[in-house]
Amino acid sequence: MPDDAPGFHEMPLFDMPAAPAPVREDVLRHRLRTRFLRAGREAVDDRDLLELLLSGRQAADDAGELARILLDRFGAASRALAARPDRLRAVPGLSENAIAALKAAEALGIRMARAEVPETVRPSLASYDKVIAYCRSLAGHQEVEEFRILYVDRKNRLIADDCLQKGSVCHTPVYPREICIRALELQASAIVAVHNHPSGCPEPSRADIDMTKRIKDALRTVEVTLLDHLIVTPPGSVSFQARGLL
């Protein structure tokens, strides 16, 4: 062996090239998917869930970064799911397939909440908290105020839920006449009014209280009862019925 040749002990033992980034990403995502399926939703956070939703709909090394961007932009996974498609399209690199997956996840969540709504919708029932949870899933995560009406029949069974108006981050115009017309069309006997506060604070304002009184008075003229008015946010809700504001 020439003098200048490296000895055996001098040869690198593990001079292996690092795995390409996509391979590393696939390994990490496999671990995340396995952890989620074995341990359930409590084992992952919002970013993990978004990454799982985006996986397979984005390039392998994009899903994690896009999950981070969505959280930075919208503040929570629930708000990302509730965002309008045009707002999601403003996120650089987010594909139409990924946007469809996010909106499908939102729709499934709402349908699951709707399936839990009791057959009879009445504030005095112990199961009324499921009605509130459903209302929060409908409007609680929206970026602007949204006013919805749940219409019920003579046995207080849910007939329909409509989005009556959408407004700004702090105001939604509401017209009691439209509520009365729709209630008569559906032959509803009572309604539950719902709107969200994007600020996150569910406390009713003076304008909320005055609007509720106008709605109640208008409904009385067509013999329809206002069962409740709910203000919902992601972390909580306020019932006008429970507060004695009806």
ROGUTOR-397753 format. One record per residue (C-alpha): residue in one letter; chain; x, y, z. Coordinates in Angstrom, 1 decimal. Example, Ala and Ser with C-alpha at 12.3 -4.5 7.8 and 13.67 -1.06 7.14 Angstrom:
REM residues 2
> a, A, 12.3, -4.5, 7.8
> s, A, 13.7, -1.1, 7.1
This chain:
REM residues 246
> m, A, 0.0, 0.0, 0.0
> p, A, 1.5, 3.4, -0.9
> d, A, 2.5, 5.6, 2.0
> d, A, 0.1, 8.3, 1.1
> a, A, -2.9, 5.9, 0.8
> p, A, -5.4, 6.3, 3.7
> g, A, -5.4, 3.4, 6.2
> f, A, -8.5, 1.4, 6.9
> h, A, -9.0, 3.3, 10.2
> e, A, -8.9, 6.5, 8.3
> m, A, -11.7, 5.7, 5.9
> p, A, -15.1, 7.2, 6.9
> l, A, -17.4, 4.5, 8.2
> f, A, -20.8, 6.2, 7.7
> d, A, -20.2, 8.7, 4.9
> m, A, -23.8, 8.4, 3.7
> p, A, -25.6, 11.3, 2.1
> a, A, -28.4, 12.9, 4.0
> a, A, -31.9, 11.8, 3.0
> p, A, -33.6, 14.2, 0.5
> a, A, -36.0, 16.7, 2.1
> p, A, -39.1, 15.1, 0.6
> v, A, -38.1, 11.8, 2.0
> r, A, -37.6, 13.3, 5.5
> e, A, -41.0, 15.0, 5.2
> d, A, -42.7, 11.8, 4.2
> v, A, -41.2, 10.1, 7.3
> l, A, -42.3, 12.9, 9.6
> r, A, -45.8, 12.9, 8.1
> h, A, -46.0, 9.1, 8.4
> r, A, -45.2, 9.4, 12.1
> l, A, -47.7, 12.2, 12.5
> r, A, -50.4, 10.2, 10.8
> t, A, -49.6, 7.1, 12.9
> r, A, -49.7, 9.1, 16.1
> f, A, -53.0, 10.6, 15.2
> l, A, -54.7, 7.3, 14.2
> r, A, -53.4, 5.6, 17.4
> a, A, -53.9, 8.2, 20.0
> g, A, -56.7, 10.3, 18.5
> r, A, -57.3, 14.1, 18.2
> e, A, -56.0, 14.8, 21.7
> a, A, -52.5, 13.8, 20.5
> v, A, -52.2, 16.5, 17.9
> d, A, -52.6, 20.2, 17.8
> d, A, -54.2, 22.6, 15.2
> r, A, -51.1, 22.7, 13.0
> d, A, -50.9, 18.9, 12.9
> l, A, -54.5, 18.6, 11.9
> l, A, -54.2, 21.2, 9.2
> e, A, -51.0, 19.5, 7.9
> l, A, -52.9, 16.1, 7.8
> l, A, -55.7, 17.7, 5.8
> l, A, -53.3, 19.3, 3.3
> s, A, -51.1, 16.2, 2.9
> g, A, -51.6, 14.6, -0.5
> r, A, -53.1, 17.8, -1.8
> q, A, -49.9, 19.8, -1.8
> a, A, -46.3, 19.0, -2.5
> a, A, -44.8, 16.9, 0.3
> d, A, -42.6, 19.7, 1.7
> d, A, -45.4, 22.3, 1.4
> a, A, -48.1, 21.0, 3.7
> g, A, -46.4, 21.7, 7.0
> e, A, -45.4, 25.2, 6.0
> l, A, -48.9, 26.0, 4.7
> a, A, -50.4, 24.8, 7.9
> r, A, -48.2, 27.3, 9.8
> i, A, -49.1, 30.1, 7.4
> l, A, -52.9, 29.3, 7.8
> l, A, -52.5, 29.5, 11.6
> d, A, -50.6, 32.8, 11.4
> r, A, -53.1, 34.3, 9.1
> f, A, -56.4, 33.1, 10.6
> g, A, -55.4, 32.4, 14.3
> a, A, -56.9, 29.0, 14.7
> a, A, -57.7, 25.9, 12.6
> s, A, -61.4, 26.5, 13.0
> r, A, -61.1, 30.0, 11.5
> a, A, -59.1, 28.7, 8.6
> l, A, -61.8, 26.1, 7.8
> a, A, -64.5, 28.8, 8.1
> a, A, -62.7, 31.3, 5.9
> r, A, -64.3, 32.1, 2.5
> p, A, -62.7, 30.4, -0.5
> d, A, -61.5, 33.8, -1.9
> r, A, -59.7, 34.4, 1.4
> l, A, -58.0, 31.0, 1.2
> r, A, -57.0, 31.6, -2.4
> a, A, -55.0, 34.6, -1.2
> v, A, -52.7, 32.3, 0.7
> p, A, -49.7, 31.8, -1.6
> g, A, -49.2, 28.2, -2.7
> l, A, -52.5, 26.9, -1.4
> s, A, -54.0, 24.7, -4.2
> e, A, -57.7, 24.4, -5.2
> n, A, -57.7, 20.8, -4.0
> a, A, -56.4, 21.9, -0.6
> i, A, -59.1, 24.6, -0.4
> a, A, -61.7, 22.1, -1.2
> a, A, -60.4, 19.8, 1.5
> l, A, -60.6, 22.6, 4.1
> k, A, -64.1, 23.5, 3.2
> a, A, -65.2, 19.9, 3.1
> a, A, -63.8, 19.5, 6.7
> e, A, -65.9, 22.5, 7.8
> a, A, -69.0, 21.1, 6.1
> l, A, -68.6, 17.7, 7.8
> g, A, -68.1, 19.3, 11.2
> i, A, -71.3, 21.3, 10.8
> r, A, -73.2, 18.1, 9.7
> m, A, -71.9, 16.2, 12.7
> a, A, -73.1, 19.0, 15.0
> r, A, -76.4, 19.1, 13.3
> a, A, -76.8, 15.3, 13.8
> e, A, -76.5, 15.9, 17.5
> v, A, -79.3, 18.5, 17.7
> p, A, -82.2, 17.0, 19.6
> e, A, -85.5, 16.4, 17.8
> t, A, -87.1, 19.0, 20.0
> v, A, -85.5, 22.4, 20.1
> r, A, -86.5, 24.2, 23.3
> p, A, -84.4, 26.3, 25.7
> s, A, -85.8, 24.5, 28.7
> l, A, -84.5, 21.1, 27.6
> a, A, -81.3, 19.6, 29.2
> s, A, -80.1, 18.8, 25.7
> y, A, -80.3, 22.5, 24.6
> d, A, -76.5, 22.7, 24.9
> k, A, -76.3, 20.6, 21.8
> v, A, -78.3, 23.2, 20.0
> i, A, -75.9, 25.9, 21.2
> a, A, -72.9, 23.7, 20.0
> y, A, -74.6, 23.4, 16.6
> c, A, -75.0, 27.2, 16.4
> r, A, -71.4, 27.8, 17.4
> s, A, -70.3, 25.4, 14.6
> l, A, -72.5, 27.3, 12.1
> a, A, -71.4, 30.9, 12.9
> g, A, -69.0, 31.0, 15.8
> h, A, -65.8, 30.9, 13.8
> q, A, -66.8, 33.4, 11.1
> e, A, -64.6, 36.5, 10.4
> v, A, -67.7, 38.8, 10.0
> e, A, -71.0, 38.9, 11.8
> e, A, -73.6, 36.5, 10.5
> f, A, -77.2, 36.4, 11.5
> r, A, -79.0, 33.1, 11.3
> i, A, -82.5, 31.8, 12.1
> l, A, -83.5, 28.3, 13.2
> y, A, -87.1, 27.7, 12.3
> v, A, -89.1, 25.1, 14.3
> d, A, -92.6, 23.6, 13.9
> r, A, -95.5, 23.3, 16.4
> k, A, -93.6, 20.5, 18.3
> n, A, -90.5, 22.6, 18.3
> r, A, -88.7, 20.3, 15.8
> l, A, -86.1, 22.0, 13.6
> i, A, -87.5, 22.7, 10.1
> a, A, -84.6, 24.7, 8.6
> d, A, -81.7, 27.0, 9.5
> d, A, -81.0, 30.0, 7.2
> c, A, -78.3, 32.6, 7.0
> l, A, -80.4, 35.7, 6.9
> q, A, -77.6, 38.3, 6.6
> k, A, -73.8, 38.8, 6.6
> g, A, -72.3, 42.0, 7.7
> s, A, -69.0, 43.5, 8.8
> v, A, -66.7, 42.5, 11.7
> c, A, -69.0, 44.4, 14.1
> h, A, -72.5, 44.9, 12.5
> t, A, -75.1, 42.9, 10.6
> p, A, -78.2, 44.6, 9.2
> v, A, -81.3, 42.6, 10.3
> y, A, -84.9, 43.1, 8.9
> p, A, -87.6, 41.6, 11.1
> r, A, -90.0, 41.7, 8.2
> e, A, -87.9, 39.2, 6.3
> i, A, -87.9, 36.9, 9.3
> c, A, -91.7, 37.0, 9.5
> i, A, -92.1, 36.3, 5.8
> r, A, -89.7, 33.3, 5.9
> a, A, -91.4, 31.9, 9.0
> l, A, -94.8, 32.1, 7.3
> e, A, -93.4, 30.4, 4.2
> l, A, -92.1, 27.5, 6.3
> q, A, -95.2, 27.4, 8.5
> a, A, -92.9, 27.8, 11.5
> s, A, -94.4, 28.2, 14.9
> a, A, -91.2, 29.6, 16.6
> i, A, -87.6, 30.5, 15.9
> v, A, -84.2, 30.7, 17.5
> a, A, -82.1, 33.7, 16.4
> v, A, -78.4, 33.3, 16.2
> h, A, -75.5, 35.7, 15.5
> n, A, -71.8, 35.6, 16.2
> h, A, -69.4, 38.2, 17.6
> p, A, -66.0, 38.0, 15.7
> s, A, -64.4, 39.9, 18.5
> g, A, -64.7, 36.8, 20.6
> c, A, -66.8, 38.4, 23.4
> p, A, -70.4, 37.1, 23.4
> e, A, -71.8, 39.8, 25.7
> p, A, -74.9, 41.4, 24.0
> s, A, -74.7, 45.1, 23.1
> r, A, -77.5, 47.6, 23.5
> a, A, -78.1, 47.3, 19.8
> d, A, -78.4, 43.5, 20.1
> i, A, -81.0, 43.9, 22.9
> d, A, -83.0, 46.5, 20.9
> m, A, -82.8, 44.4, 17.7
> t, A, -84.1, 41.3, 19.6
> k, A, -87.1, 43.3, 20.9
> r, A, -88.0, 44.4, 17.4
> i, A, -87.8, 40.9, 16.1
> k, A, -89.9, 39.6, 19.0
> d, A, -92.6, 42.3, 18.5
> a, A, -92.7, 41.7, 14.7
> l, A, -93.1, 37.9, 15.2
> r, A, -95.9, 38.4, 17.6
> t, A, -98.0, 40.0, 14.9
> v, A, -97.8, 36.7, 12.9
> e, A, -98.2, 34.5, 15.9
> v, A, -94.6, 33.1, 15.8
> t, A, -92.6, 32.8, 19.1
> l, A, -89.0, 33.9, 19.6
> l, A, -87.7, 31.0, 21.7
> d, A, -84.2, 32.5, 22.1
> h, A, -81.5, 34.7, 20.7
> l, A, -78.0, 33.2, 20.9
> i, A, -74.7, 35.1, 20.6
> v, A, -71.9, 32.7, 19.8
> t, A, -68.1, 32.8, 19.7
> p, A, -65.5, 30.0, 19.4
> p, A, -65.0, 29.8, 23.2
> g, A, -68.5, 30.6, 24.4
> s, A, -72.1, 31.8, 24.0
> v, A, -74.9, 33.9, 25.6
> s, A, -78.5, 32.9, 25.7
> f, A, -81.0, 35.8, 25.9
> q, A, -83.6, 33.4, 27.3
> a, A, -81.2, 32.4, 30.1
> r, A, -80.3, 36.0, 30.8
> g, A, -83.9, 37.1, 31.1
> l, A, -83.6, 39.4, 28.1
> l, A, -86.6, 38.1, 26.2
